[in-house]
Amino acid sequence: MIVFVWVKFKLFAKPQLIPQKIMSKDNFIRYWFDFEFETVYDLPPGIGMGCGVSAINYNDAINILDTKVFINFKRPPIRRVIEQIDIQQLDPGHIISNMRSPVDRGVWFPLGYD
């Protein structure tokens, strides 16, 4: 017996934002962002300690931040950005223990923005 299943997919990203060249996971850059803010209530949940993003380049990382993290918030000024952050430099009790793998493209800290 042969069963056919039709699956409908919805495209979530704008086609012009999808990289034309498929990059290997080794080519993603790990970015760490710290933001300027008055209170943590000005930020999306969990962003007060900073935000970790793996991306193709800086502009791709900013696009990920704007479309995944700051979708309902105005992105505050970036106080500091570290390119190719060494994960071991991050707080082991708060950040490392509550992050997803930084190998894949997207937000790896805080959780919940993928």
N, C-alpha and C positions, 0 to 999 in steps of 0.2 A: 504494500500500500504506500503510495506517495502522497505526502501532504505538502501543500504549498501555503506559506504564510506570507502575507503582505504586511510590510512594516512601513509606516510613514514617518519620515524624519523631518524635524523642523530645524532650519538653519538659524542658530542663535547669533552668530557673528556676521557682521557686514562683510560681503565678499572682498571688498577692497582692503579690509583689515587682516585677512588671512594671508600669511606669508606665501609668496609665490614659490619659494624654494623650501622644501621640507628640511628642517634643521635636525641634526642629531642631538640627543640630550646632552652630549658633551659640549655643544656649542652654546648652551644657555648660560647667561651670566646671572649670578646671584647678587641681587641688590638689597641693601638695607636702607630704609627710609626713616628718618626722624622728622617730626613735624613741629611747627610753632603753633601753640594753642594756649588759650586762656584757661580753659577747664576741659576735662575729658568729656564733658557733656557736649562740647562743640565737635566731637569726633564720632565716627561709627564705633560700635562696641569693640573693645580689645585693641584699639589702635594707639592708646596712650603710651605704650612701651616702644612703639615703632611698628614697622611693617616690612616683612620679607617677601620679595618677589623674584622669581626666575623668569628671565625674558631674553629675547634675541638681542636687544639693545636697549638703551635708555628710553627712547621714544616708545618702544613696545612696552616697557615697564610702566611708564606713565599712563599709557592707554589701558593697561590692565588695572591699575589703581583706579582710574576714572570710571571704568565700566563694571568693575567687580566690587570695589571697596567704597568709593565715594559716589555711588550711584544716586543716593538720596541726600547727600551732604555736599557742601562746597569744599573742595580740597583746600586745606590750609597751606600756607607757604611751607616749602620743604626747608627745614633747618640744616639737615645734613643728609648726604647720600654716600653710601660706601659701595663701591663696585667690587664685585668678586669677594664678598665678605667671607671671612673664615668662620664657619659655623661654631667652632670651638670658642670663639671670642664672645659669643652670646650667653646670656644668663642661663645656666643649666636648670635652675629650679622653675623658672617661669617661661622662658622662650623655648629652649631645646626640648623640654618635656611636653610642650604643647604645640608642636609644629608638625606639619606633614613633610614629606620628602622634598628637598629643594631641587631635586633632579628634574622634575617635570615643570613645564612652563605654567606659570600662574602664581597665585598668592600661597605661600607656605606658612606664613605667620601673620596674623593670628588665624586660627582655624575658622572655617565657616564661610570663606569668601571664594571658594572654587567653583 
